[in-house]
Amino acid sequence: MNFEEIGPLYAEDIRVLQVNLGRKCNLRCRHCHLSCSPQRRESMSLTTLEAILDLTASLPVTDVDITGGEPLLYPNLSHLIETLFFQRKRIQVRTNLTLFAGEQADYFVSLFATYGVTIVGSLPCYREDNVEFQRGKGIYERLVRALKFLNERGYGVSEKLPLHLVYNPTDAFLPAPQAELREAFRRELRKRHGISFHELLVLTNMPLGRFRRFLTKTGKLNQYDDLLQKNFNPATLSLLMCRYQISVDYDGTLYDCDFNLALKMAVGKVEQFDSGKLQKREIRLGGHCLGCMAGAGSSCGGELIPALK
């Protein structure tokens, strides 16, 4: 399969704006497509943030998806969330969850609960060995404490305080069906730790960044590329997230998605945002896009075709 066989793909609308606040993170995860770490210093300036908030005020986007890096480390996060709330946008924050086991946990959970923020937390597995393989020694215990704390404050328990978890495979394979994994996570987290959550979002790892280096080092890159090729599913094409959202990086550059962002495949700048052109733009495609098109499909909102077995 090659992209000439598919033909050009075009955006259909912009319903979601994904905002990447930078590359600084308190972890150095093995699967990170942006190679974020504690040593990275890239961060969105207040000038760029205000330009994005001017844009969200004028755009009919319904949802703003905040990511990074670790967004909880961003100094202007509260200003961003408060402004989006008063613009009547639905807000979700993607986090590695560990700061909810730290000294500022009360502050963050109060901020998020006040403004109705959905928490989307990365949890590679319910098993300690798999988590620590991907994210580092000692992280599993912090995640358990964080999730218990969030449950105590209503997240993952109250329907008004959504807590969704994100699963990524720990090696060169496609994820199992989302519904099957969701039930396994619910059963095991409840049995092992008394933890509850709302949804599990299953993502395929893109052969980018630190995960690509892992594949290369272990001699699995060609195997993984072949796996994505062989599992190409044309039914995913109409559902791809790039057709209904746009991503903006910390420097104000626009991309079709966070994965094209990792490769600097830009489509514009926030200060020259042309809604008419961007809503119907041609999507920039690359080999990594097969990660979203393989099997049941993949997006920042989980698999694309839930009924597929």
C-alpha positions in Angstrom: 0.0 0.0 0.0 1.2 3.5 -0.8 -0.5 6.9 -0.5 -0.8 7.3 -4.3 -3.3 4.4 -4.1 -5.4 6.3 -1.5 -5.3 9.6 -3.3 -5.2 13.0 -1.5 -7.0 13.3 1.8 -8.7 16.5 2.8 -9.8 18.0 6.1 -13.6 18.1 6.6 -13.8 20.6 9.5 -12.0 21.9 12.5 -13.9 20.8 15.6 -10.9 20.3 17.9 -7.9 22.5 18.5 -5.0 20.6 20.1 -2.5 22.9 21.9 1.0 21.6 22.6 2.4 23.7 25.4 6.0 22.5 25.1 8.5 19.7 25.5 9.3 19.9 29.2 8.2 16.8 31.1 9.1 15.3 34.5 9.5 11.9 32.8 11.4 10.4 29.9 9.1 7.7 28.5 10.3 5.1 26.1 7.4 5.6 23.7 7.3 9.4 23.5 7.1 10.5 19.9 8.3 14.1 20.8 11.2 12.9 23.0 10.1 15.1 25.9 12.2 15.0 29.1 13.1 17.1 32.2 16.0 18.6 30.2 13.8 20.1 27.5 13.1 23.8 27.9 10.7 24.6 25.0 7.6 26.3 26.3 4.8 28.5 24.9 5.3 32.2 25.4 2.5 34.3 26.8 2.3 36.2 23.5 1.7 33.0 21.6 -0.8 31.8 24.2 -2.8 35.1 23.9 -2.8 34.7 20.1 -4.2 31.2 20.5 -6.9 32.4 22.9 -7.9 35.2 20.5 -8.2 32.4 17.9 -10.3 30.1 20.0 -12.6 33.1 20.8 -13.4 33.5 17.1 -13.4 29.9 16.0 -16.4 27.6 16.3 -14.2 24.8 17.7 -16.0 22.9 20.5 -13.1 21.2 22.1 -9.6 22.2 23.1 -7.1 19.4 23.8 -4.1 20.5 25.9 -1.0 18.5 25.7 2.8 18.6 25.9 5.3 17.6 27.4 3.6 17.6 30.8 1.0 20.4 30.7 0.9 20.6 34.5 4.5 22.1 34.4 3.4 25.0 32.2 3.3 28.3 34.2 0.3 29.8 32.4 -1.9 26.7 32.5 -4.5 28.2 34.9 -4.9 31.3 32.7 -5.4 29.1 29.6 -8.0 27.0 31.3 -9.9 29.9 32.9 -10.1 31.7 29.6 -11.2 28.7 27.6 -13.9 28.0 30.2 -15.4 31.5 29.8 -15.3 31.0 26.0 -17.5 27.9 26.6 -15.0 25.4 25.2 -14.8 21.8 26.4 -11.3 21.4 27.9 -9.2 18.3 28.4 -5.7 18.0 29.6 -3.3 15.1 28.7 -1.0 14.3 31.6 1.3 11.5 32.7 -0.6 11.7 36.1 2.5 11.6 38.4 2.1 15.2 39.6 -1.2 14.3 41.1 1.0 12.3 43.6 3.0 15.4 44.4 2.9 18.5 46.5 0.7 20.5 44.1 -1.9 17.8 43.6 -4.6 19.7 45.6 -4.0 22.8 43.5 -4.3 21.0 40.2 -7.4 18.9 41.0 -9.2 22.0 42.4 -8.3 24.0 39.3 -9.5 21.2 37.0 -12.7 20.5 39.0 -13.6 24.2 39.1 -13.5 24.5 35.4 -14.8 21.1 34.4 -11.6 19.9 32.8 -11.5 16.3 31.6 -8.3 14.5 32.7 -6.7 12.2 30.1 -4.0 10.3 31.9 -1.4 8.0 30.3 -1.2 4.5 31.9 0.7 2.0 29.8 -0.6 -1.0 31.7 -2.2 -2.1 35.0 0.9 -4.3 35.6 3.9 -2.7 37.4 6.6 -4.4 35.2 5.1 -3.1 31.9 4.7 0.5 33.3 8.2 0.6 34.6 9.6 -0.8 31.3 8.1 2.1 29.5 8.3 4.9 32.0 11.0 4.2 34.6 11.5 2.6 38.0 9.3 3.7 40.8 6.7 5.3 38.5 4.0 2.7 39.0 3.7 3.4 42.7 3.3 7.1 42.0 0.6 6.4 39.4 -1.4 4.3 41.8 -1.2 7.1 44.5 -2.2 9.7 41.9 -5.2 7.7 40.7 -6.4 7.0 44.2 -6.1 10.7 45.0 -8.1 11.6 41.9 -10.8 9.1 42.8 -11.0 10.5 46.4 -11.6 13.9 44.8 -14.3 12.6 42.5 -12.4 12.2 39.3 -13.2 8.8 37.7 -16.1 8.5 40.1 -18.5 11.4 39.3 -19.8 11.7 35.8 -19.1 15.5 36.1 -15.4 14.8 36.6 -14.2 12.6 33.8 -11.0 10.6 34.1 -9.9 8.8 31.0 -6.8 6.6 30.8 -4.6 6.1 27.7 -3.0 2.8 26.8 0.0 2.5 24.4 1.6 -0.9 23.6 5.0 -1.4 25.2 6.6 -3.0 22.2 6.3 -3.5 18.4 2.7 -4.7 18.1 -0.8 -3.3 17.6 -3.1 -2.8 20.5 -5.9 -5.3 21.3 -9.5 -4.1 20.8 -10.3 -1.1 23.0 -13.4 -2.6 24.6 -11.5 -5.7 25.5 -8.7 -3.7 27.1 -11.1 -1.4 28.9 -12.7 -4.2 30.7 -9.3 -5.7 31.6 -8.1 -2.4 33.0 -11.3 -1.9 34.9 -11.2 -5.3 36.4 -7.5 -5.3 37.3 -7.3 -1.7 38.7 -10.3 -2.3 40.8 -9.1 -5.7 42.1 -5.5 -4.6 42.7 -6.0 -1.0 43.9 -9.7 -0.1 44.2 -9.2 2.4 41.3 -12.0 3.5 38.9 -12.0 5.5 35.7 -14.4 6.4 32.9 -12.9 5.4 29.6 -9.8 3.7 28.2 -8.4 5.3 25.0 -6.2 2.9 23.0 -3.5 4.4 20.9 -1.1 2.8 18.4 2.5 3.9 18.8 3.8 5.9 15.9 7.3 5.0 14.6 8.6 8.4 15.6 10.8 10.0 18.2 12.0 7.9 21.1 9.8 4.9 20.1 11.4 4.9 16.7 14.9 4.9 18.3 13.8 2.0 20.4 12.6 0.1 17.3 15.9 0.8 15.5 18.0 -0.2 18.5 16.1 -3.5 18.9 16.1 -4.3 15.2 12.3 -4.1 15.0 11.8 -1.0 12.8 11.3 -2.9 9.5 9.1 -5.5 11.3 6.9 -2.7 12.7 6.7 -0.8 9.4 5.6 -4.1 7.7 3.0 -4.7 10.5 1.4 -1.3 9.9 1.4 -1.9 6.1 -0.1 -5.3 6.3 -2.9 -4.1 8.6 -3.8 -1.0 6.6 -7.6 -0.6 6.9 -9.3 1.8 4.3 -12.3 2.0 6.6 -10.3 4.3 8.9 -9.8 7.0 6.3 -13.0 8.9 6.8 -12.5 8.9 10.6 -8.9 10.1 10.9 -8.5 12.8 13.5 -6.5 15.1 11.2 -9.7 15.6 9.2 -11.5 17.2 12.1 -8.9 18.9 14.1 -5.7 21.0 13.9 -2.7 21.1 16.2 -0.7 24.2 17.3 2.8 23.9 18.7 4.3 26.0 21.5 5.8 28.4 18.9 2.5 29.0 17.1 3.1 26.7 14.1 0.1 24.8 12.9 0.1 21.1 12.0 -2.5 18.5 10.9 -1.8 16.5 14.1 0.7 16.1 17.0 2.5 13.4 15.0 3.1 15.7 12.0 4.2 18.2 14.5 6.9 15.8 15.6 8.2 15.8 12.0 7.8 19.6 11.5 5.3 19.0 8.6 3.7 22.4 9.1 0.5 23.8 7.5 0.7 27.4 8.7 1.1 29.8 11.6 -1.5 30.8 14.2 -1.1 34.5 13.4 -2.0 33.9 9.7 -4.8 31.4 10.5 -7.1 31.2 7.5 -10.2 29.2 8.6 -11.6 28.8 5.1 -8.4 27.3 3.7 -7.5 25.2 6.8 -10.9 23.6 7.2 -10.6 22.1 3.7 -6.8 21.7 3.5 -5.0 18.8 2.0 -3.6 16.6 4.8 0.2 16.1 4.7 0.9 12.4 4.7 3.9 10.3 5.6 4.8 6.7 6.5 4.0 7.3 10.1 0.3 7.9 9.1 -0.2 4.2 8.7 -0.1 4.0 12.5 -3.5 5.7 12.5 -4.8 3.6 9.6 -3.9 0.2 10.8 -6.3 -2.4 12.3 -9.1 -0.6 14.2 -7.4 2.7 13.6 -5.9 5.1 16.1 -6.4 8.7 17.2 -5.9 10.9 20.3 -9.5 9.9 21.2 -8.7 6.1 21.0 -9.4 3.6 18.3 -11.5 4.6 15.3 -13.6 1.5 14.6 -14.8 0.1 17.9 -16.8 -2.7 16.3 -13.8 -4.2 14.5 -12.6 -7.5 15.9 
